[in-house]
Amino acid sequence: MSRRVEHPGVSPTERWDEFFGEFYLRAFAFDEADALAQTQALAAAQLAGTPEGGDVLDAPCGFGRHSIPLARAGYRVTGADRSPALIGDARRRTLHDRWPKWVQADYRDLPLADGSFDLVVNLFSSLGYLGDEQDTRALAEFRRVLRPDGRLVIETMHRDRLVSGFAEQDWKLLGEGRLLLEQRTFDPASGVVQMTQTVVPTDGTRESRTMSLRVYTATELCAMLDRAGFSESRCYGDFDGTPFGTDTRLVIVARP
C-alpha cells in the first residue's frame, strides 16, 4: 500500500518580507561582501557580452550590492526589489548619482517595458523563495523585459553542491565584530532547505529569522527557463566560464 508523504514547502511571502528588511541589512550589508559583489557583477556583464553602456536590470537588487558597481562601470542600471527597506537603503547609498534608477517592485510583476534591457542579472542565490511555479513566473518576466539579443545571468547555489557539502550550521564574521550563525535542515525529496539565521552583535544579544526555500538542480532551472520562454541556457561553474560541476557554484547564461 502506498502512502502519501507531505513535504515542506517554501515560506510564505510575508515571511520573506519580514526577512528582507532591517534584519537583512544587519546580516549582509558589510564592506567585505560589497567588494566581492562588485567583482561578480562586472564579471557577469562580461560573461554575457553586454555592450558598453548597455541597459541592465538587477532583480532583486537588495540594497544595491551589484547595481551600484555596474552603474559606476558605465552601465545604465535599474535596480528592482520588493523590499521598501532595501530600496530605501539603496537610494541612500546613491543619493546624488544619476544611475542606478531604483524601482520598488516584485520581480514577478515588473512595471517595466517589454524589450528594454540588454542584460538582466539575478545574483547571490536570489531564486527559490517562491517555489517552482512562481519562480518560473519571475523568469518569464525577465524574458519579457529583455531585448531579442539580450542575456539573463543567474548565479546561485544548486542542489548537487548543497548535498555534497551540506553542513548543519556555520558561523560567519560580519563587519564590526558581529557574527552570523546559520543553522539548516534539508529535505532531499522536495529540495527544500529550512534555515535559521541569527545575528549576534558584540554585546551578545541575538536576533533570528527562520525561512524555508527551494534549492534547484541545474537541470530543474534550465527546464524552468525553457518554460519561461528562453531559447538557450548554458551552465558554468563560475563567472570566468569554467565548467559546471557538482562542487562548483552555478552560473547560467540564458538568451531569449
C-alpha positions in Angstrom: 0.0 0.0 0.0 1.4 3.4 -0.9 1.3 6.3 1.5 1.4 10.0 0.6 4.3 11.9 2.2 3.9 15.6 2.8 7.0 17.6 2.1 7.8 21.0 3.4 7.1 24.0 1.2 8.8 27.4 0.8 8.0 30.1 3.3 5.0 32.5 2.5 5.7 35.9 1.0 5.0 37.5 4.4 7.9 35.7 6.0 10.3 36.8 3.2 9.0 40.4 3.6 10.0 40.2 7.3 13.4 38.8 6.5 14.3 41.2 3.7 14.2 44.3 5.8 16.4 45.8 8.6 17.4 42.3 9.7 18.9 41.6 6.2 20.8 44.8 6.3 22.3 43.9 9.6 23.3 40.5 8.4 24.6 41.1 4.9 25.5 44.8 4.4 29.2 44.9 5.2 32.2 46.0 3.3 33.8 42.6 2.5 30.6 41.3 0.9 30.2 44.5 -1.1 33.8 44.1 -2.5 33.1 40.5 -3.7 29.7 41.6 -5.2 31.5 44.3 -7.3 33.8 41.7 -8.8 31.0 39.3 -9.5 28.6 41.9 -11.0 31.2 43.1 -13.5 32.2 39.6 -14.4 28.5 38.7 -15.0 28.2 41.6 -17.5 31.4 40.5 -19.3 30.3 36.8 -19.4 27.0 37.9 -21.0 28.8 40.1 -23.6 26.8 43.1 -22.5 27.5 46.2 -24.7 29.4 49.1 -23.1 26.9 51.5 -21.6 24.1 48.9 -22.0 20.8 48.8 -20.1 20.9 46.4 -17.2 18.2 45.2 -14.8 19.3 43.9 -11.4 16.4 42.0 -9.8 16.1 41.6 -6.9 18.7 44.3 -6.3 18.6 44.4 -2.5 20.5 47.4 -1.2 22.4 47.7 -4.5 25.4 45.5 -3.9 25.5 44.6 -7.7 23.6 47.6 -9.2 25.9 50.3 -7.9 29.2 48.9 -9.2 27.6 48.2 -12.6 26.4 51.8 -12.8 29.8 53.1 -11.8 31.3 51.0 -14.6 29.1 52.9 -17.1 26.0 50.7 -17.5 22.5 52.2 -17.3 21.2 50.2 -14.4 17.8 49.8 -13.0 17.5 48.0 -9.6 14.2 46.4 -8.7 13.3 45.0 -5.3 10.1 44.3 -3.4 11.5 45.4 -0.1 10.9 49.1 0.8 13.7 48.9 3.4 16.3 47.6 0.9 15.3 50.1 -1.8 15.4 52.9 0.8 19.0 51.9 1.7 20.0 51.6 -2.0 18.7 55.2 -2.6 20.6 56.4 0.4 23.8 54.9 -1.0 23.4 56.7 -4.4 21.7 59.9 -3.3 23.5 62.1 -5.9 24.1 59.6 -8.6 22.3 59.6 -12.0 22.4 55.8 -12.1 21.1 53.4 -10.9 17.4 54.0 -11.0 15.5 52.3 -8.3 12.1 50.6 -8.6 10.2 49.1 -5.7 8.5 46.1 -7.3 8.1 42.3 -7.1 10.1 40.6 -9.8 7.0 38.5 -10.8 5.3 41.7 -11.9 7.8 44.3 -13.1 6.5 47.8 -14.1 9.0 47.9 -17.0 8.5 48.0 -20.7 9.0 44.9 -22.9 12.4 44.5 -24.5 14.1 47.4 -22.6 17.3 45.7 -21.3 20.5 44.2 -22.7 21.1 42.3 -19.5 19.2 41.0 -16.5 21.2 39.8 -13.5 19.8 37.6 -10.8 22.7 37.0 -8.4 23.5 35.8 -4.9 21.1 32.9 -4.8 18.0 35.1 -5.5 15.6 32.3 -6.7 13.9 29.6 -4.6 11.9 31.9 -2.3 8.6 31.3 -4.2 8.6 27.7 -5.3 8.7 26.3 -8.9 5.6 27.9 -10.4 6.1 31.4 -9.1 9.9 31.4 -9.8 9.1 30.4 -13.4 6.7 33.4 -13.5 9.6 35.6 -12.4 11.9 34.1 -15.1 9.2 34.9 -17.7 9.2 38.5 -16.6 13.0 38.6 -17.1 12.4 37.2 -20.5 9.7 39.8 -21.3 11.9 42.8 -20.5 15.0 41.5 -22.3 15.8 42.6 -25.9 16.0 39.9 -28.5 19.8 39.8 -28.3 19.9 40.3 -24.5 21.0 37.9 -21.8 19.9 36.8 -18.4 22.6 35.8 -15.9 21.7 33.7 -12.8 24.2 32.9 -10.1 23.0 30.6 -7.3 23.6 27.7 -5.0 22.4 24.4 -6.5 21.2 21.2 -5.0 24.1 18.9 -6.0 26.6 21.2 -4.3 24.4 21.6 -1.3 24.1 17.8 -0.8 27.8 17.1 -1.3 28.9 19.8 1.1 26.0 20.0 3.5 26.7 21.5 6.9 24.0 21.8 9.6 25.5 25.0 10.8 28.3 27.5 10.3 29.5 30.9 11.6 30.4 33.9 9.5 32.2 37.0 10.8 30.4 40.2 9.8 31.7 43.8 9.9 32.3 45.5 13.3 32.9 42.2 15.1 29.4 40.9 14.6 28.7 37.2 13.9 26.1 35.4 11.7 25.1 31.9 12.7 23.3 29.8 10.0 21.6 26.6 11.0 20.0 24.3 8.3 18.0 21.2 7.7 17.5 19.8 4.2 14.7 17.6 2.8 16.2 15.9 -0.3 12.8 14.7 -1.6 11.4 18.2 -2.0 14.7 20.1 -2.4 13.6 22.5 0.4 16.1 23.9 2.9 14.9 25.3 6.2 17.4 27.7 7.6 17.6 29.9 10.7 19.9 32.9 10.6 21.0 34.5 13.8 22.9 37.8 14.0 25.0 38.2 17.2 26.3 41.7 17.8 29.3 42.4 20.0 27.0 42.8 23.1 26.0 39.1 22.8 22.3 39.7 22.1 20.7 37.5 19.4 18.2 38.2 16.6 16.9 35.3 14.5 14.8 34.6 11.4 13.7 31.2 10.1 12.7 30.6 6.5 12.3 27.7 4.0 13.4 27.9 0.4 13.8 25.7 -2.7 17.2 24.8 -3.9 17.1 23.7 -7.6 19.3 21.4 -9.6 20.8 22.8 -12.8 18.5 20.6 -14.8 15.4 21.9 -13.0 16.5 25.6 -13.5 17.2 25.0 -17.2 13.7 23.4 -17.6 12.1 26.4 -15.9 13.9 28.7 -18.2 12.6 26.8 -21.2 9.1 27.0 -19.8 9.6 30.8 -19.3 10.4 31.2 -23.0 14.2 31.2 -23.1 15.7 29.6 -26.2 19.1 28.5 -24.8 20.7 28.2 -21.4 24.3 27.5 -20.7 25.7 26.4 -17.3 29.1 27.4 -15.9 30.9 26.8 -12.7 31.9 30.5 -12.2 31.8 33.9 -13.9 35.0 33.2 -15.8 33.3 30.5 -17.8 34.8 27.5 -16.1 32.9 24.2 -16.5 30.0 23.5 -14.2 30.3 20.6 -11.8 28.7 19.2 -8.6 31.2 21.1 -6.5 31.0 24.5 -8.2 28.6 27.4 -8.0 26.0 27.5 -10.7 26.1 30.4 -13.2 23.6 30.3 -16.0 23.6 32.5 -19.1 20.2 32.3 -20.9 19.1 34.1 -24.1 15.6 34.8 -25.3 
